[in-house]
Amino acid sequence: MGLLSIFGIKSREELVKEAIEEGAVIIDVRTPQEFKEGHISNSINIPLQHIEVRISTLKKKKKTIITCCKSGGRSRRAKNILLKNGIKCVNGGSWGGLNYMIH
């Protein structure tokens, strides 16, 4: 049992797995070129600089969004933008780590 679970706080892995089970949408916020070099199956590429423009489209999905990128920095920024706009979101971190986590 980890320290977080003692206080009832879920780990990122637990949050991601729950979101996936509930049908979450994975948004890869890397550039289109990075996305073409490899990505999670069925993920959607919306580069970080376009996230705010797509808020209304993402709200219509009525699903939790899992963000990912190369190392977790851009996905954390995207998560904060989405949360600020009332969209339930989890930062999945790096796309490679997230891919490993969900398969």
Helices and strands as residue ranges (DSSP letters): H 3-6, H 12-21, E 25-28, H 32-36, E 44-45, G 48-50, G 52-54, H 55-61, E 65-69, H 73-84, E 89-94, H 95-102
